[in-house]
Amino acid sequence: MPVIEATGLTKIFGRRPQRGVRMLAEGADRDHLRREGLTAAVIDATFDVRAGEIFVVMGLSGSGKSTLIRMINGLLEPTAGTLRMDGEDVTHLSPARLREMRRTKVSMVFQHFALLPHRTVGENAAYALQLRGVNKADRQKAGEEALALVGLKGWGGHMPSELSGGMRQRVGLARALAAGTDIMLMDEAFSALDPLIRKEMQDQLLELQAELGKTILFITHDLNEAMRLGERIAMMRDGRIVQVGSAEEILNEPANDYVSQFVADVDRTRVLTAGTVMERPVAVIGPQTGPKAAHRLMRENQTHALLVVGKDRKVRGMVWEEDIADAVREGTEQLPLRSEGVEQVSPDDSLADLFQRSAASRAPLAVVNEAGALVGIIPRVTLLSALAPPTPDEPGALLKTMAGGTR
């Protein structure tokens, strides 16, 4: 069951919003509604957020993303559609139950910090617990632990005015963590920060997520930020969600021309990973294979080298065409195995980290999992071809060329 599940969420501002819903159902667009004095901020948004993932809603100004998050946290009531949180329909809750849900299930991190200037950093971090009536000692302890998590240990007695912008945003993050909720909503949380501090905060969030496994819905207008943080991304335009997918899916299989143009300038080497472009390792042999069998396999697969893999799928080394040819001529039965020269990479390594390693290696890169077992290979030509975006008339062109590859 998804933690957050939105079905047909729609928000229309104006005197007769239900008329706007009917107009949309009849095929009217935003302009038609505007002429009737209605503003369609969000239209038929359907998506789900899974437990423990960072789900990013990405869109330009006016796309509807901020209205969407305000419906999710209960600040705005949807005009149509349903929203479920942990299976509970929250679109028709009483005001009292809605307030309780916001206090116990959901915490917010805002763009402009939203710290209370007359309270200390520690008091700000523990503020949500004070609203719940938690005693001072317990909330102080929780606040200190949350500050330590975001790198602000020992700053609890300072005032917000004594902190830099990046530090104040860390306090905002600590406040959300101290609240102890499983769901965190982050509305343009890093957009007010300088680029370097912004990257540090992104790193901080990813580290915390790896440790704590929160369910995070993150709003941003920055595509690079969305690609870096989001396990899945919802792309919004003119109030509608036009595509939901992983960064790799959106880059390689854009749903329409708008998405294709939007992602055209993304640095693909920072988004795509070894696991995205690797090929299935079909031409491999075991350590007991003889030179003649290896030579035959090389001819069949038109390759100048073969990976040698044990029964545990761990790479033992490499054999080269010239060495195999010598062994066949000499009639030896021993495989001329070379243990050096095989570059092993992780499926999660970005392409940007692979080019130098590929250039220094004659052999394809060997992609191995956490247990060290071979899961794929990346020939140099495959690595270079991954830099080319898919053609507009065939969004999945790149992936279709990767027979046996995985996403």
C-alpha positions as CSV (number, residue, x, y, z in Angstrom):
1,M,0.0,0.0,0.0
2,P,1.4,3.4,-0.9
3,V,2.1,5.8,1.9
4,I,0.6,8.7,-0.1
5,E,-1.9,8.0,-2.9
6,A,-3.5,10.8,-5.0
7,T,-6.3,10.0,-7.4
8,G,-7.6,12.7,-9.8
9,L,-6.6,15.5,-7.4
10,T,-7.9,18.8,-8.8
11,K,-7.9,22.3,-7.4
12,I,-9.8,25.1,-9.0
13,F,-9.9,28.6,-7.6
14,G,-12.9,30.9,-8.2
15,R,-16.5,31.4,-7.4
16,R,-17.9,28.2,-9.0
17,P,-15.1,25.7,-8.9
18,Q,-17.4,22.7,-9.5
19,R,-18.4,24.3,-12.8
20,G,-14.7,24.2,-13.6
21,V,-14.5,20.5,-12.9
22,R,-17.4,19.9,-15.3
23,M,-15.8,22.0,-17.9
24,L,-12.5,20.1,-17.6
25,A,-14.5,16.8,-18.0
26,E,-16.0,18.2,-21.2
27,G,-12.5,18.9,-22.6
28,A,-12.0,22.6,-21.7
29,D,-8.5,23.8,-21.0
30,R,-7.1,26.3,-18.6
31,D,-7.7,29.2,-20.9
32,H,-11.4,28.3,-21.2
33,L,-11.7,28.3,-17.4
34,R,-9.8,31.6,-17.1
35,R,-12.4,33.3,-19.3
36,E,-15.0,32.1,-16.8
37,G,-13.1,33.6,-13.9
38,L,-11.7,30.3,-12.8
39,T,-8.1,29.2,-12.2
40,A,-7.2,25.5,-12.6
41,A,-4.1,25.2,-10.4
42,V,-4.0,21.4,-10.4
43,I,-5.8,19.1,-12.8
44,D,-6.4,15.4,-12.4
45,A,-3.1,14.6,-10.5
46,T,-2.8,10.9,-10.0
47,F,0.4,9.4,-8.4
48,D,1.6,7.5,-5.4
49,V,4.5,7.8,-3.0
50,R,6.0,4.5,-1.7
51,A,7.3,4.0,1.8
52,G,10.9,5.1,2.2
53,E,11.4,6.8,-1.2
54,I,12.2,10.3,-2.2
55,F,9.4,11.3,-4.7
56,V,10.1,14.6,-6.4
57,V,7.4,16.8,-8.0
58,M,9.2,19.0,-10.5
59,G,7.8,21.9,-12.5
60,L,8.3,25.5,-13.5
61,S,6.6,28.4,-11.8
62,G,2.9,28.2,-12.3
63,S,2.8,24.5,-13.0
64,G,0.8,23.7,-9.9
65,K,3.4,21.9,-7.7
66,S,3.0,24.2,-4.7
67,T,-0.8,24.0,-4.8
68,L,-0.4,20.2,-5.0
69,I,1.7,20.0,-1.8
70,R,-0.7,22.3,0.0
71,M,-3.5,19.8,-0.7
72,I,-1.3,17.0,0.5
73,N,-0.6,18.6,3.9
74,G,-4.2,19.6,4.3
75,L,-3.8,23.4,3.9
76,L,-6.0,23.4,0.8
77,E,-9.1,21.2,0.2
78,P,-9.2,19.6,-3.2
79,T,-12.0,20.6,-5.5
80,A,-12.2,17.0,-6.8
81,G,-10.3,13.7,-6.4
82,T,-9.1,11.8,-3.4
83,L,-6.0,11.7,-1.3
84,R,-5.1,8.8,1.0
85,M,-2.4,8.7,3.6
86,D,-1.5,5.3,5.0
87,G,-4.7,4.1,3.5
88,E,-6.9,6.8,5.2
89,D,-8.9,9.1,3.0
90,V,-7.9,12.5,4.2
91,T,-9.9,14.6,1.8
92,H,-13.0,14.4,4.0
93,L,-11.5,14.5,7.5
94,S,-12.8,16.7,10.2
95,P,-10.7,19.8,11.0
96,A,-9.7,18.3,14.3
97,R,-8.6,15.0,12.8
98,L,-6.8,16.8,10.0
99,R,-4.8,18.8,12.6
100,E,-3.9,15.7,14.4
101,M,-2.7,14.0,11.2
102,R,-0.5,17.0,10.4
103,R,1.0,16.9,13.9
104,T,1.6,13.2,14.0
105,K,2.1,11.9,10.5
106,V,3.5,14.8,8.4
107,S,6.3,17.3,8.9
108,M,7.2,20.2,6.6
109,V,10.5,21.8,5.5
110,F,9.9,25.2,3.9
111,Q,11.8,27.3,1.4
112,H,12.5,30.2,3.7
113,F,13.3,28.3,6.8
114,A,10.2,29.4,8.8
115,L,12.2,29.6,12.1
116,L,10.9,31.5,15.1
117,P,13.4,34.3,15.6
118,H,12.8,34.7,19.3
119,R,13.4,31.1,20.1
120,T,16.8,29.3,20.3
121,V,17.9,26.9,17.7
122,G,17.2,24.0,20.1
123,E,13.7,25.3,20.8
124,N,13.0,25.7,17.1
125,A,14.2,22.1,16.4
126,A,11.8,20.8,19.1
127,Y,8.9,23.1,18.4
128,A,6.6,20.5,16.8
129,L,7.0,18.4,20.0
130,Q,6.0,21.3,22.1
131,L,2.8,21.7,20.1
132,R,2.1,18.1,20.9
133,G,2.5,18.7,24.6
134,V,5.7,16.6,25.0
135,N,7.5,17.5,28.2
136,K,10.5,19.8,28.1
137,A,13.2,17.3,28.9
138,D,12.0,14.8,26.2
139,R,11.6,17.4,23.5
140,Q,15.0,19.0,24.4
141,K,16.6,15.6,24.0
142,A,14.9,15.0,20.7
143,G,15.9,18.4,19.4
144,E,19.5,17.9,20.3
145,E,19.5,14.5,18.6
146,A,18.0,15.9,15.5
147,L,20.5,18.8,15.4
148,A,23.3,16.3,15.7
149,L,21.9,14.4,12.7
150,V,22.1,17.5,10.5
151,G,25.6,18.5,11.7
152,L,24.6,21.2,14.2
153,K,25.6,19.5,17.5
154,G,26.2,22.1,20.1
155,W,24.3,24.9,18.4
156,G,21.1,24.4,20.4
157,G,21.6,27.5,22.6
158,H,22.2,29.9,19.7
159,M,19.6,32.2,18.1
160,P,18.7,31.8,14.4
161,S,20.1,35.2,13.7
162,E,23.6,33.9,14.5
163,L,23.4,31.2,11.8
164,S,24.1,31.3,8.1
165,G,21.4,30.5,5.6
166,G,22.6,27.0,5.1
167,M,22.7,26.4,8.9
168,R,19.2,27.8,9.3
169,Q,17.9,25.4,6.7
170,R,19.6,22.6,8.6
171,V,17.6,23.7,11.6
172,G,14.4,23.5,9.5
173,L,15.4,19.9,8.5
174,A,16.2,19.1,12.1
175,R,12.7,20.3,13.2
176,A,11.1,17.9,10.7
177,L,13.3,15.0,11.9
178,A,12.6,15.8,15.6
179,A,8.9,15.6,15.0
180,G,9.4,11.9,14.4
181,T,6.9,11.7,11.5
182,D,7.4,9.1,8.8
183,I,6.4,11.5,6.1
184,M,8.3,14.7,5.2
185,L,7.1,17.3,2.8
186,M,9.7,19.6,1.4
187,D,8.6,22.6,-0.5
188,E,11.4,24.2,-2.5
189,A,13.5,23.5,0.6
190,F,16.9,24.3,-0.9
191,S,16.0,26.8,-3.6
192,A,16.9,29.9,-1.5
193,L,20.4,28.7,-0.9
194,D,23.6,29.4,-2.7
195,P,24.6,26.7,-5.2
196,L,27.4,25.2,-3.1
197,I,25.4,25.2,0.1
198,R,22.5,23.8,-1.9
199,K,24.6,20.8,-3.0
200,E,25.7,20.3,0.6
201,M,22.1,20.2,1.7
202,Q,21.3,17.7,-1.0
203,D,24.1,15.5,0.1
204,Q,22.9,15.8,3.7
205,L,19.4,14.8,2.7
206,L,20.6,11.7,0.8
207,E,22.8,10.7,3.8
208,L,19.9,11.1,6.2
209,Q,17.6,9.2,3.9
210,A,20.0,6.3,3.7
211,E,20.1,6.1,7.5
212,L,16.5,6.9,8.4
213,G,14.4,5.8,5.4
214,K,11.7,8.5,5.6
215,T,9.0,8.9,3.0
216,I,9.8,12.2,1.4
217,L,7.8,14.3,-1.1
218,F,10.1,17.0,-2.5
219,I,9.0,20.0,-4.5
220,T,11.5,21.7,-6.8
221,H,11.7,23.8,-10.0
222,D,15.3,22.7,-10.6
223,L,15.6,19.7,-12.9
224,N,19.2,18.8,-11.9
225,E,18.0,18.7,-8.3
226,A,15.1,16.5,-9.2
227,M,17.3,14.1,-11.1
228,R,19.8,14.0,-8.2
229,L,17.4,13.4,-5.4
230,G,14.4,11.7,-6.9
231,E,14.0,7.9,-6.9
232,R,10.9,8.8,-9.0
233,I,10.0,12.2,-10.5
234,A,6.6,13.6,-11.4
235,M,6.9,16.2,-14.2
236,M,4.2,18.9,-14.0
237,R,3.1,21.4,-16.7
238,D,0.1,23.7,-16.6
239,G,-1.4,21.9,-13.6
240,R,-1.1,18.4,-15.0
241,I,1.3,15.6,-14.3
242,V,2.7,14.8,-17.7
243,Q,5.1,12.0,-16.7
244,V,6.1,9.9,-13.7
245,G,9.3,7.9,-13.8
246,S,12.8,7.5,-12.6
247,A,15.5,9.9,-13.8
248,E,16.7,7.4,-16.3
249,E,13.2,6.8,-17.7
250,I,12.5,10.5,-18.1
251,L,15.9,11.1,-19.8
252,N,15.6,8.1,-22.1
253,E,11.9,7.8,-22.6
254,P,10.3,11.3,-22.4
255,A,6.6,11.1,-22.6
256,N,6.2,14.1,-25.0
257,D,8.1,16.9,-26.8
258,Y,7.8,19.1,-23.7
259,V,9.6,16.6,-21.5
260,S,12.1,15.9,-24.2
261,Q,13.0,19.6,-24.6
262,F,13.1,20.1,-20.9
263,V,15.7,17.4,-20.3
264,A,17.8,18.2,-23.4
265,D,20.4,20.1,-21.5
266,V,20.7,17.7,-18.5
267,D,24.2,16.4,-17.9
268,R,23.4,12.8,-18.7
269,T,26.7,11.6,-17.2
270,R,25.6,12.7,-13.8
271,V,22.2,11.0,-13.9
272,L,22.8,7.8,-15.8
273,T,24.6,5.0,-14.0
274,A,26.5,1.9,-14.9
275,G,23.4,-0.2,-14.2
276,T,21.5,1.9,-16.7
277,V,23.7,1.2,-19.7
278,M,25.4,-2.1,-18.9
279,E,24.9,-5.0,-21.2
280,R,24.3,-8.7,-20.4
281,P,27.6,-10.5,-20.0
282,V,27.0,-13.3,-22.6
283,A,30.6,-14.0,-23.5
284,V,32.2,-15.3,-20.3
285,I,34.0,-18.5,-19.4
286,G,34.8,-20.5,-16.3
287,P,38.4,-21.0,-15.0
288,Q,38.4,-24.6,-16.1
289,T,37.6,-23.8,-19.8
290,G,40.4,-24.8,-22.2
291,P,42.0,-22.5,-24.8
292,K,40.3,-24.1,-27.8
293,A,36.8,-23.6,-26.3
294,A,37.7,-20.0,-25.4
295,H,39.0,-19.4,-28.9
296,R,35.8,-20.7,-30.4
297,L,33.7,-18.5,-28.1
298,M,35.7,-15.5,-29.1
299,R,35.1,-16.2,-32.8
300,E,31.4,-16.7,-32.2
301,N,31.0,-13.5,-30.3
302,Q,33.6,-11.5,-32.4
303,T,35.4,-10.3,-29.3
304,H,39.1,-9.9,-28.5
305,A,38.8,-10.7,-24.8
306,L,36.7,-12.9,-22.4
307,L,36.0,-12.4,-18.8
308,V,36.7,-15.4,-16.6
309,V,34.1,-15.9,-13.9
310,G,33.8,-18.5,-11.2
311,K,30.8,-20.5,-10.1
312,D,30.0,-17.7,-7.6
313,R,29.9,-15.3,-10.5
314,K,32.9,-13.4,-9.2
315,V,35.5,-12.2,-11.7
316,R,38.7,-14.2,-11.7
317,G,40.4,-12.2,-14.5
318,M,40.5,-11.9,-18.3
319,V,41.9,-13.8,-21.3
320,W,43.0,-12.1,-24.4
321,E,42.8,-13.1,-28.1
322,E,46.6,-13.1,-28.6
323,D,47.3,-15.2,-25.5
324,I,44.6,-17.7,-26.5
325,A,46.0,-18.0,-30.0
326,D,49.5,-18.7,-28.6
327,A,48.0,-21.3,-26.2
328,V,46.2,-23.1,-29.1
329,R,49.3,-23.2,-31.3
330,E,51.4,-24.5,-28.5
331,G,48.8,-27.1,-27.6
332,T,48.6,-26.2,-23.9
333,E,45.5,-27.0,-22.0
334,Q,45.9,-24.3,-19.4
335,L,44.0,-21.1,-19.8
336,P,46.3,-18.0,-20.1
337,L,44.5,-16.1,-17.4
338,R,45.4,-12.5,-16.5
339,S,44.1,-11.3,-13.2
340,E,45.2,-7.6,-13.8
341,G,43.6,-5.1,-16.1
342,V,39.9,-5.8,-15.2
343,E,38.1,-2.6,-14.0
344,Q,35.2,-3.5,-11.7
345,V,32.5,-0.9,-11.1
346,S,29.2,-0.7,-9.1
347,P,25.8,-0.5,-10.8
348,D,25.3,2.7,-8.9
349,D,28.4,4.5,-10.2
350,S,27.6,7.5,-12.4
351,L,28.8,7.5,-16.0
352,A,30.9,10.6,-15.2
353,D,33.0,8.4,-12.9
354,L,33.5,5.7,-15.5
355,F,35.2,7.5,-18.5
356,Q,38.7,7.7,-17.1
357,R,38.5,4.0,-15.9
358,S,37.2,2.9,-19.3
359,A,39.9,4.9,-21.1
360,A,42.6,3.2,-19.0
361,S,41.3,-0.3,-19.7
362,R,41.5,-2.4,-22.8
363,A,38.7,-4.6,-21.6
364,P,35.0,-3.7,-21.0
365,L,34.2,-2.5,-17.5
366,A,32.9,-5.3,-15.3
367,V,29.8,-4.3,-13.4
368,V,29.6,-6.2,-10.1
369,N,27.0,-6.2,-7.3
370,E,27.6,-5.8,-3.6
371,A,28.6,-9.4,-3.3
372,G,31.2,-9.0,-6.0
373,A,29.2,-11.1,-8.6
374,L,29.2,-10.1,-12.2
375,V,25.9,-8.5,-13.4
376,G,26.9,-6.8,-16.6
377,I,29.6,-5.3,-18.8
378,I,30.1,-1.9,-20.4
379,P,32.2,-1.8,-23.6
380,R,33.7,1.5,-24.4
381,V,31.4,2.1,-27.4
382,T,28.3,1.5,-25.2
383,L,29.6,4.1,-22.7
384,L,30.1,6.7,-25.5
385,S,26.8,6.0,-27.1
386,A,25.0,6.6,-23.8
387,L,25.9,10.3,-24.1
388,A,23.5,10.8,-27.1
389,P,20.0,11.7,-26.1
390,P,17.1,9.6,-27.7
391,T,15.8,11.0,-31.0
392,P,12.5,13.0,-30.6
393,D,10.6,10.6,-32.9
394,E,11.7,7.6,-30.9
395,P,12.0,8.4,-27.1
396,G,13.2,4.9,-26.2
397,A,15.8,4.7,-28.9
398,L,18.8,4.5,-26.6
399,L,17.4,1.8,-24.4
400,K,16.4,-0.3,-27.4
401,T,20.0,-0.4,-28.6
402,M,21.0,-2.0,-25.2
403,A,19.9,-5.6,-25.7
404,G,19.9,-7.3,-22.4
405,G,20.6,-4.0,-20.5
406,T,18.6,-3.0,-17.4
407,R,17.2,0.2,-16.0
